[in-house]
Amino acid sequence: MRHKVPREIRSVTETLRQAGFEAYLVGGCVRDLLLNRTPKDWDVTTNAKPEQIQALFPETFYTNDFGTVGVVNETDDETLKVVEVTPYRTESTYGDKRRPDSVTFGDSIEEDLARRDFTMNAIAYDESKGHLIDPYKGQKDIEAGILQTVGSPEERFEEDALRLMRALRFVAELDFALDTNTAAAIQGKAANLGHISKERIRDELIRILTSPRPLTALALAARLGILAYIVPDLARSVGVGQNQAHSFDVFEHSLRSVQHAADKGWDLDVRLAALFHDIGKTDARRWSDEKKDWTFHGHEVVSARITKKALNDLHFPRETIERVTKLVRWHMFFSDPDLITLSAVRRMVRNVGEENIWDLLNVRICDRIGTGRPKEQPFRFRKYKAMVEQALRDPISVAMLKTNGNHLMETFHVQPGPRIGWTLNALLEEVLEDPSRNTEEYLDTRTGELLTLSDDELRALGEAGKQKREEKEEEEVGKILQKHHVQ
């Protein structure tokens, strides 16, 4: 069966073959083709050496110790712009449990496939013939949705400990199940993850969290003992019971929260905040004899401190650390709907920033779903959203006018006093009736007319304008409340 391969990729493999070399698509792109997914990148393997590969193409780059040549295509499609072409390889021991101590170029595609991590990634495809080379039955595993290693799983994970996390990431991305022997080997080799750089662990964690099924991968990470090498404080939350408001322990609650963020397609920062928002509960938990239940007073403060340290340890960017920590710190703001006021909401907007306030609400939604409550936005939560929208909306006031008191005093030589306020309110009434009047030219002309009126006449117009402003303000708030179904 032939699979559709883009012209830019076929051009690379055909150029190699026309020069007398072998060329196969290999790895993740072949796996994705078999899964009817569009590959995000393309890898080619060949019996040509790096210098021979470079001689065949007008634009290439070669900046690594593993023989991979980047062949640059003229295209605006980023997934096709660079094709990585690598000679067949055989590898030595892995002294640092991450990279081979040395790389030797091989002579056959079979040798190259033997060094790969999982059977689903150890398939080569000759698109010119529609022919698959699949010595480890990777196609069968793909069809069955099973993830297992090429050969001995203990050897594969001993070679490269990052494969421990890659396995869980593939489970999350592809909805595959772990082969029993592969799972057992991950558990047995968990400590090897301690040899891997925090940056590489961070990158795999990001891919897990941005996958469709982070809950599955993180639950496996805990069960197989590698979570302690990713986020130790999260691992400590496994089995930590909560109070009667929760159906799950702290860890499962956190996983269900981040899964909801994934289900909604929310960004990485929201997913991180959903995962970390209760990470401090393990330390904040206290038994209350009065309530006959657990309490977690101040857990959001503890959680924010732990979150900041954990993200720093994983070398996340400073902007991410600050934003996620802020979302975790304030996620409990909406916990007491009977006491919340519009002024308190405005203060919260100042605390987290207008750019973060809606994400804070999204984290709160995740928190609610994580408790086991099925409804995402009950009446009270819709009320919060309406209040936030009110707090963010510019109030209807004379500040909207393209004039002000200082301008009146300078241009019309008006003395400070009530006539300025009456004039501005009278102008506002006219602008509310017809927004096109809100121009400096019109307002100056109308101001000149208004200032010829007596105090009593101007006061009457100003008070009418003030009443119109209040009516308009009430109308706009009503629209917001109706929008969120809280009237």
N, C-alpha and C positions, 0 to 999 in steps of 0.2 A: 504494500500500500504506500503510495507516495504522499508526502506531506508538503504543504505549500511553504516554500522558502523564498524570501525576497530576492529580487534581482541583484541587489548590492552584495548579498552574501554568496549567491551563486557565482558572481563574478570573481570573488576571491578564490573559491575552491576550483573553479574552471581554470583560472590562471596557473594555479599550482599544478594541476593535472596536465595541462598543455606543456608545462616545462618538464614533464616526466616524473613528477612526484605524486605520492598518494595524498589524499585530502579527505577528511571526514569531519562532519559536524559532531560535536561531542559534549557531554555534560548536561548542564541545566537546560540548554536550548532544545536538546533532543527530548529530554523529559517533558518539557512544556509542550512540544509538538505532539507527543503521544497523549498528553492530557487535554489536547485541543485548547491550549492556552497560548497567548501571544508572548514569545520570549522577550525579556527585557534586555538581554544582551546575547551575543553570539560568540561561540568559541569553536575554533577549528584546530584540529591536530593533524600533523603531517610528518613525513620522514625527511623533509627538508630541514637544514640547519638554519639558525637565525640569519647568518649572512646571506644564505641563498634565498631566504624568504624576502629579505629587504631588497635584494637585487631585482626582484620581480615586480615591485610596486612603486609608483611615483612618490608616495608619501607614507612614511612609516616612522615609528619610534621604538627604541629598544632600551629600556632603563631598569632592567631587573636582572637578578642572578638565576632565573629559572627558565630562560630561553624564550620567553613570551615576547612576540613582536606585535605591536599595535599597527594594524593596517587601517589607514584613514580613507574613508569614502567621502565623496562629494554629495552630501545629502543634508537636509534640514532635520531629518528624523534622528534624534539623539540615540535611539536604540540601534541604529544601523551605522552611525558615523564611524565608530571604531570597532573593528573585528579583531579579537585577540587570536593570533595564530601561534601555536606552541608545538615544538618538535615532540615526537614520541619521547617519553622519559621513563627511566627507571630511577628509583630513589634509594638512598642509604638509610642509616638509622636517623632517628630524630632526637638529638641530644637535649634540646630545649623543650621537647614535647609540643612543638608548634611547627617548625620548619625542618626539612631534611638537611642533614649536615652537608650533603653534597648531592648534586644532580648530574646524572649521566644520561645523555641522549640515547634512546633506544632504537631498535630496528623494526619493531612491529607494533601494530595497533593493539594486539593482544597484550603485549607487555605494558603498554600505556594504560589500558583499562584495568589491569590488575592492581595498579597503585591507587585507584580512586576510592572514595569513602563509602558510598552507598550504592547498592545495585542499581537503583533508578538513575544514578548519575554515571554509571559505567556502561553506557550504550553509545555506540558510534553509528552514524548514519551517512551513507553515501547517497546524497539526494539525486545524483545523476542517474543512478540505477534504481532508486527506491529501496535500497538494501540496508538492513540493520545488522550490526554485529553486536551480539548480546550474550557473551559467554556466561554471565552470572544470573541470567533469567530476570533481568531488571524489568522487562516489559510485563512479565507475569506479576511481579510485585506491584507495579504501577496499577495494573488492572484490579488487583486485590486490595489496593490501598494499604500496603504493608511497607514499612521502612525497615530495612535491615542492611547490614554492612556487607562489603565485599570481603569474603573470607572471614577470618577470626575477628569478632567484634573487639575482643580484648586487645589484639594487636593494632587494630585501626585506631582505637581510642588512646592507646599508649603512644602511638606515633604523633598524633595531633589532638591535644586535649580540647581544642576549640570545637572539634566535632561533637563533643557532648552537647554543647549548646545548639550547634547546627541541627542536630537530630531533633531537638525539641522545637526549633524554629520551623523545620519542615513539617512537623506534626501540625503546628498551628497554621501554617500557610496553606497546606495541601489537604488537611483533614485526613491524614494517614494515621494508622495505628502502629505502635512500636512492636517489632518482632520480639518475642519473649527473651531470646538470648541476647539481643541487642540491648533491651531494657536492663537485663541483669548486669551486662558489662558496663553500662553507664553508671549504675549504682556502685559497682566495684571499683570504677576508675574515677569516681567523683572528685577525689582529692587532687587529681592531676590538673583540675581547673585552676588551682592555686598558682600554677606556673604561667598562666596566660595573662597578658597585659590587660589592665582595666579598660583601656580604649577598645580592645577587641570584644571584651565581654559587653561593654556598653553598646557597641554596634549591633551585636546579636540580640541584646535585650530590646533595643529600639525596633528591630525587625519583628520580634515576637509581639511587642505591644501594638504595633501597627498592622499586625495580621488580623484575619477575621476571627481567630480563636485564641486570644491570649490566655483565657482561663484554663484551657486544656493544657497548654504548654507549662504554665506556671504551677499548676497542680502536679504535673509530672515532675517538674523540677524539685518540688518539695518532697514528693514521695520517693524520688530516686537519690535524694541527698545532695543535689548540686545547688539548690537555692541558697544555701549558707555561703557559697562562694560567689554569689551574684549580689544579693542584698541580705546580709546576715540578719538585720533587724526584722525584715519581713519573715524570714524563716522562724524567728522566735515567736511570731504571732500564731503559728500553727497550733490549734487546740486550745487557744486562750478563750475561755467562755465569756459571753457578754451578759447583759441584763435582759429582762423579759421583753424589752422592745425589739429585740433582735432574734431572728430564727437561726442564725449561724454564728460560728465562732469568728474571731477577728479576721483570721486569714481568709476563710471562705467568703466572708462579707466583702473583703477587699477585692477578691477575685471576681465576685459577681458585680461589683461596682465597675471595675475596669472593663469587664465584658460588655456591660451596658454601653459604656463609652465607645467601644469598638462597634457594637451593633448600630449605634447612631452615626458612626462615621466621624466622630469628633477628633480633633487634632491630638498630636502626641502629648502636648502639655496637659491637656485635660485628662488624657489616659494616665499619665504619670501621677497627676494629682489624685485621680480616683483610686489608683493603686496605693498611694502613700498616705491618704488622708487620715487614716486611723492607725498608722504604724506606731504611734506613741502610746496606744492603749495598753500594751503589754506592761509598760512602766507606770502608767497613770492609774491602773486598776486598783481599787480599794473596796473592801467589803463594808457595807453599811448595815449595822445591826438594826438601825431604825427602819430602813427600807427592806431589810432582808433580801438584799440584792447587791450586785456589783455596781460601783460608780466609777466614772472616768473623768472627774473634774479636771479641766485644764488640759485634756489630752490633745487638743488642737495645737496648743503651744509646744508641747513635747513633740508632737508629730512634725511640726514645722522645723524644729531644731534637728531632728533625726533625718528628715527629708533633705535638708540642706547639706548635711554631712555625707549622706549616702550618694547624692548626686555629685558632690565634689569628689568623692572617692572614685566615682566612675568617670570623672573628667567630662561631665556634661558642660556645654557652653554656659557662660555666666548668665546670659539673658534667660536661658531655660531654667537655671537654678533659681533665679530671683522670682520668675513668674510662677513656677510650680510651688515654691515655698510660700508665696503670698496666697495662692489659692488654698493650700492646705491650712495655713494659719487662720484664715477667715471662714472656713467652710461651715462652721457652726453658727454663723451669724443669723441664719434664718431658722433657728431651732425653736424660737418662742414666738409664734405668730400673734399671740394676744398682747404682747408688749411692744411690738415693732411699730415705729412711727416713721412718717415721711422724712423727718429731720434725721433720724437714725440711718435711714437708707441713704440719704445724701452724704452722711459721714462715711458710710461704708464705700460709696462710690469714690470718695476721696482717698480712702485707705488702699483700695485695690486698683484704682484707676478706671476711667470709663472704658478703656480698651479691654479690661479683664472682667468687668462686672457680669456680663452674660455667661462667660465661661465659669465664673463662680457659681452661678445658678445651675449650670450644667453639671458641675461637680456635685452640687447638692441633690440634683435629680439622680445621679449615679448612686449616691449615698443612700437615698430612699429606696431605690430598686434593690440595692444590695442587702437591705434588711429583710427582704422577702415580701415586701408589699407590692402587689401587682400593678397598682395605678401610679403612673408616672407623674401626673400633674393634677392632684386633687384641688379642691376649691382654694384652700389656704395658699397653696403654692402659686396658683394663678393670681392670687392677690399680691404675693410678693412681686411677681413679674410686672403687674400693673403699677405697683409702687415704684419699682425701678424705672419703668418707662416715664412715670411722672417726674421722678427725680432728675432724669437725664434731659427731659424736655425743657427748652428755654421758656421761662415764664413769659406770658403776654404782659408787656410793660412798656413804658416810654423808652426804655433802652433799645427797643426795636427800631425807633425812629432814626432817620438819617439827619438828625439835629439833636441838640441838647441844650441844657441851661447855659453853659459857658458860651455857646454860639449865640444864644439869644442876648446875653449880656454884652458881648463884644460887638455884634452886628447891629443890634437894635437899641443898645444903651439902656437896657432894662436893669433896674436896680434889684438886688437880691430880695426875694420876698415871694408871697403866694402867687403873684401874677405869672411867674415863670411856670409853676406847677399847673395852674389852671390852663395856661396856653398849651403846654405839652399834652395834657390829658385831652383837650379839645382836638388837637392835631391827631392824637392816637385814634380817637373815635372815627375820624374821617378816613384814616388809613385802614382801619378794620373793615370799614364799609367798602373801600376800594383800594387794595394794596398797591395799585399802580401810582397812587398819589405819593408814595413814600420816596420822593426824590428831593434833593436839596432845593432845586428850583421851585417846585410847587410849595414845599413847606415854608420856604422863606417868603414867598408871595403871600401865602395864607397867614403866616405869623404877623406880617405887617398889617394885615386887615384886622386880625384878632386884637392886636395891641391898641387899636383905636377905640375899642369898646370900654365901657365903664367897668368898674370892679364888679358890680352886681351882675352885669351881662356876661362878663368873662367867667365869673365864678359859676354861674348856671351852666354854661357850656362845658366848663372843666369838670363839674360834678356829673354831668350827663356822660361825659367821656369816661370818667372813672367807673360809673355804673356799667357802661358798655363793655369796658375791659373785664370787669368781674364776671359779667354774663358770658363773655367769650371764653374766659378761663374755665368757668364751670362747664361749658359746652365741650371744650377740648378734653378735659379730664373725664367727662362722661363717655366720650368716644373711646378713650383708653380702657375704661372699666368695661365697656360693652365688648370691646375687642377681646378682652381676656375673660369674658363671661363671669364677671364678679359683681355685676350690678344687683 
